[in-house]
Structures are given as C-alpha cells and as structure tokens.
Amino acid sequence: MTALTLSTAGAATLRADALVVGVAKGAGSKSGDLVLAPGAEAVDKAFGGKLAAVLATLGASGAEGELTKVPAPEGLKAPVVVAAGLGAAPKKDGAYDAEALRRAAGAAARSLAGAKKAGFALPIASVEDAEAIAEGALLGAYAFTAYQAGENKLAPKDAKAGGPKLPLAEVAVLGAKPRDKAFKAAAERALAVAEEINRARDLVNTPPNDLYPESFAAVATAAGKEHGVKVQVFDEKALVKGGFGGILGVGQGAARGPRLVKLAYTHPKAEKTLALVGKGITYDSGGISLKPAGHNETMKCDMAGAAAVFATVVSAARLGLRVNVTGWLALAENMPSGSATRPGDVLRMYSGKTVEVLNTDAEGRLVLADALTRASEEKPDAIVDVATLTGAMVLALGNRTFGIMANDDAFRTSIHEIADEVGEASWPMPLPADLRKGMDSPTADIANMGERMGGGLVAGLFLKEFVGEGIAWAHLDIAGPAFHEGAPYGYTPKGGTGSAIRTLVKLAERTADGDLG
C-alpha cells in the first residue's frame, strides 16, 4: 500500500528517489515554448535556471501525459527529476485544471514503480489541487501483483523469477500544509478514496476461479467488520425463500451459487439515504447464449459495478459522511450447463413480474432488477445502479466514457456534473418511451431483450420497470471504462480501473450536504 505524506521539506532538501515537477506549453506562444509550472522553482535553481532549456533539448513539449527524466544536479537530495506534462499553461495567473494535475501525478507515479519515495512538486493553488495530486499519485502507483512470481502463494517455492515490480512506496506532496486542517482533511480523503478504488481494481483483476459470489461476499463481510459497515448476505436458501427469481435464474447454471449482499453504512445524524446497486457477475460466459470467441477473456470484469458500489460504501464509512449509504451487490456466475436458464424460459422476479428470457447474455439486467426492487422497499431518497451492462454503450460512447440514464432529468444532470467535477468522463443518455414496446412479450410481463438498435437505452428502460414509485433513480452503464485493455495512461492502469467510484463518493458527499440534485 502506497503511503501518503504532506511534506514541509523544500524540493531541494527532500530526501527521495525522485522529484516530480510540472511543465507546460507556453500560454499564447506560437512556438509552444516550454514553461515550468509553479512548484519547480527550487529545482530550476539547482539547474542554474536552465531546467526548461535542458528539458526542451531532450524533446519535452509539456504535452499532457508526457514524462521526461533527467539526472539531478548537485544541490538536490533526490537523484532524479521527472518533468510531467500538464498541457497548455493557464492564461495569466489562472490555476491548472485539477484533472490535468491528477493525470500528471498518476503518470509520474507509474513511471517510478519500485522506488521507495517520490516528492511531487506540482503546482498547488488550492486545497483541491493538493488533493488531486495526492489522489492521482496514489492511483497511478497501483499495481496488481498478487499472481506474479514472488508474491503468488501458489508459485513454486524455488521460482527464480525476479518477482513483481512493486508500486511506488511513498508519495510526498510538496507545497501542501500538513498542519492546516483543510489540507489534512483533503489528504485523508484522497488516501481513503484511492485505497478503496485500488481495492475495487484488485477485485476486478482477480481471476474468476478465486473471485466468485461466495468469496466476494466474504471480502465484503471482512471489510464491513473493519470499517463499521453492517453486512447481510443472502445465500441460495435465502434467495429461494425470498423469491429472487432474477438472481437465481442467472446463477442456476453455475456450480457456485449466487449471492445478494447488503452493505449498510449509517450515520446517527443523517437526513438522507442513498441506495447503490451493483451488477456483480463474477464471470460471464453468456450462458446458453454463449459469447463468441474473443469475447470471454476479460469477462472477469463483469462485476465491476458491484466493486464500485462496495468501494463507495466503504469510502463513505471511512470518511464518516453524514448520510446513510446502502449498497446492494447482486452476485452470480453466468455459466452454460444442464441446469442453466434457457432462451425462452420465464423467470418470476422478486417484484412479482415475469420476464421472458430471450437472451441469457442479457443477464445483468436480471440480477439488477431483483436488487433494485429490494432496494426500493427501503424507500431511499435516491437509487443509483452501476453496471458493465451493454456492449451497445461501448459502441455509442467508446472505452473511456460511461452513460447516464435516469427517471429524473435533474438527477441525471447532477450526476453528469459531478462526474465532470471529479474527472470521470460521462454522458447523459435518454430513455425513449418508444423503445419500451420492443420488450413486449406474448408470454410474460416483459422480455429481457428489445430492439437491437439503442440496446443500451433498452436495458435502461428494462431496469426502470423495477424501480419503486416516486424514487429518483439513475443508471450508470460503465461497460466501456470499467476495464482498460490498452496501455496505461495518466492514473489509469491496464485492467480494472475503478470507474464511477469517484462520482459516487462525491454524490454521497453532496447528499450529506443536503444537495441530492
């Protein structure tokens, strides 16, 4: 786990393995002259005032995501200086964008894997900037090494591989004030949220032979005991007794049975309750409607929504937010077998509605439907579900943006604004009433499939049917950004990303402040 400190040491005197400074493209410069961002003054002095010239000679341009490493001269305690690109410099005395700082810190932290300590002398114009730098560095320092030689308990004892490259051990944010209450609170928030995002990433990256409904429920139970969150696990007997036909129908083809997990964080002075529902398909083969070759390899990530809900509830508890946050993890494996649900089967859901299953690979909406109905029974002020739900949303918005649908336009707008504030790409999507007819079934109350075109919106319309009357509800389809298969960038690693967690934590904070939107 990467440690975080707010350091009073100057950049020139900090003992660390590396110093990170910011560089940018000159504002209004036709030639794109490289400029040093505030915070780099002491480092520049050690270079005789020529740090920008040295970096430019090495090809640095200040572009966002660009990193340039140079040996440190005498006068600095750190042996290496890392110049992180921030993009265009703000005009006049404007502050740098928080997301640019977050990404620069993340990229630098990734490049320093294996180092013990790095000092981040990036520009800080506000408490929010310090928090963004800390958060980005902690997220960028993430590495999933549990199954690599040297850490994997299943690896041969005589394994001679060099072992995994461990993440940066300590992040020191320079320019922040460790004794200032606001800076201290910001650092504590950054650490708590980043650690829970990284725990969610671990869950998404864990192979499905080790992470399945029962083991996921065990992780949630252990975390609940540690952080004062009440956890209730509905096993197969409880699901049968309760009539959770959607969760049972999806999980009945697997050797390992489904679970519904309730996590409840309560605050004695809370005035609002926020319910979160997460899709937790720990492996999705597609069931009888088997996925084609090439689409199965990453399906361990189909529980990213449940991981996001879990991380948000624990974050709320760690931050002591003045709001009640209840999480529902709908957990199942979707597998083909002699006992699996078949296309054409009809399931009786927890709500009492019947669903004709036309495609067993449209299983996420089935487990979410049961959980949404159950969450609605407790009459929360709002419900948000999170799911890697449809490939259609990826086609619509790409791999880095999640879609937002809602039964309330103001609530949808509020979540979109929150996502933008915390640096998560999202886009508001409609729920066209005309698409509902495509899910009419001659056999049941509704089918789990409708028109192919607009499939992501059809899935949202299906979920809407299971939300309690009068409850504000939003649906986040994170199918694109939840799992990153390309090269790492900024603070985003390869594999599980922790998508939507920062948005949900900020939503919980706003709800605690009386602004649910």
ZIDAWO-V814308 format. One record per pair of residues at least 24 apart in sequence whose ideal C-beta (glycine too) atoms are under 6 Angstrom apart, sorted by the first residue. I is the first residue (numbers start at 0). J is the second residue. Records with the same first field share a line. If there is no record, write none. Layout:
I = J / J
//
This chain:
1 = 137 / 140 / 166 / 167 / 170
2 = 169
3 = 133 / 170 / 190
4 = 171
5 = 172 / 175 / 177 / 182 / 186
6 = 171 / 173
9 = 41
10 = 41 / 42 / 120 / 173
11 = 41 / 75
12 = 76
13 = 76 / 118
14 = 76
15 = 77 / 116 / 117 / 118
16 = 114 / 115 / 116
17 = 77 / 79 / 81 / 111 / 117
18 = 42 / 77 / 80 / 118 / 120
19 = 81 / 83 / 107 / 119
20 = 82 / 120
21 = 83 / 85 / 121 / 122
22 = 61 / 82 / 84
23 = 61 / 85 / 88
24 = 61 / 87
26 = 88 / 90
33 = 59 / 61
34 = 88
36 = 85 / 122
37 = 122
38 = 120 / 121 / 122 / 174
42 = 80
45 = 72 / 74 / 75
46 = 72
54 = 82
64 = 106
66 = 106 / 110
81 = 107
83 = 107
94 = 124
95 = 122
97 = 127 / 131
98 = 422
100 = 128 / 131 / 132
101 = 131 / 134 / 135 / 422
102 = 489
104 = 132 / 135 / 136
105 = 135 / 138 / 139 / 489 / 490
106 = 489
108 = 136 / 139 / 140 / 167
109 = 139 / 487
111 = 167
112 = 164 / 166
113 = 164 / 165
114 = 167
115 = 168
116 = 169
117 = 167
118 = 171 / 173
119 = 172
120 = 173
123 = 174
126 = 181 / 182 / 185
129 = 172 / 175 / 182 / 185
130 = 185 / 189
132 = 172
133 = 172 / 186 / 189
134 = 189 / 193
135 = 490
136 = 170
137 = 193
138 = 193 / 490
139 = 490
140 = 166 / 167
141 = 197 / 492
142 = 166
143 = 204
191 = 314 / 317 / 318
192 = 314 / 504
195 = 310 / 313 / 314
196 = 497 / 500
199 = 306 / 310 / 497
200 = 495 / 497
202 = 306
203 = 300 / 303 / 306 / 495
204 = 494 / 495
207 = 281 / 282 / 299
210 = 281
211 = 255 / 281
212 = 257 / 258 / 330 / 331
215 = 330
216 = 258 / 260
219 = 260 / 309
222 = 313
226 = 313 / 316 / 317
227 = 316
228 = 262 / 264 / 316
229 = 263
230 = 262
231 = 261
232 = 258 / 260
233 = 259
242 = 349
243 = 349 / 369
244 = 346 / 347 / 348
245 = 346 / 348 / 365 / 366 / 368 / 369
246 = 329 / 331 / 366 / 369
248 = 340 / 346
249 = 331 / 333 / 362 / 365 / 366
250 = 331
251 = 338
252 = 286 / 334 / 335 / 336 / 338 / 339
253 = 332 / 334
255 = 332
257 = 330 / 331
258 = 330
259 = 329
260 = 328
261 = 327
262 = 312 / 326
263 = 325
264 = 312 / 315 / 316 / 324
265 = 323
266 = 321
268 = 321
269 = 321 / 322 / 323
271 = 322 / 380 / 510
272 = 323 / 379 / 380
273 = 324 / 381 / 507 / 510
274 = 325 / 374 / 379 / 382
275 = 308 / 311 / 326 / 383
276 = 327 / 370 / 371 / 374 / 384
277 = 304 / 305 / 308 / 328 / 385
278 = 304 / 363 / 367 / 386
279 = 305 / 328 / 329 / 330
280 = 331 / 333
281 = 332
282 = 332
283 = 333
284 = 333 / 334 / 335
285 = 360
286 = 333 / 335 / 339 / 359
287 = 335 / 339 / 341 / 359
288 = 358 / 359 / 360
289 = 335
297 = 482
300 = 481 / 482
301 = 387
303 = 387 / 481
304 = 385 / 386 / 387
307 = 385 / 499 / 500
308 = 385
310 = 500
311 = 500 / 503 / 504
314 = 504
315 = 507
320 = 507 / 511
321 = 511
322 = 507 / 510 / 511
324 = 507
327 = 370 / 374
329 = 366 / 367 / 370
331 = 366
333 = 362
345 = 443
350 = 465
352 = 444
353 = 443 / 444
354 = 443 / 445 / 447
355 = 440 / 442 / 443 / 446
356 = 447
357 = 446 / 448
358 = 448
361 = 447 / 448
363 = 388
364 = 458 / 461 / 462
367 = 462
368 = 465
371 = 465 / 466
372 = 465
375 = 466 / 467 / 470
380 = 515
381 = 471 / 515
382 = 470 / 472
383 = 473
384 = 474
385 = 475 / 499
387 = 477 / 478 / 481
388 = 458 / 476 / 478
389 = 454 / 455 / 458 / 476 / 478
391 = 454 / 455
392 = 455 / 476 / 478
393 = 478 / 479
396 = 426 / 479
397 = 479
398 = 479
399 = 424 / 480
400 = 424 / 426
401 = 425 / 475 / 476 / 477 / 480
402 = 426 / 428 / 476
403 = 427 / 475
404 = 428 / 430 / 459 / 474
405 = 473
406 = 463 / 472
407 = 471
410 = 471 / 473 / 516
411 = 473
413 = 516
414 = 473
417 = 502 / 505 / 506
418 = 502
421 = 501 / 502 / 505
423 = 501 / 502
430 = 459 / 460
434 = 460
435 = 460
475 = 499
//
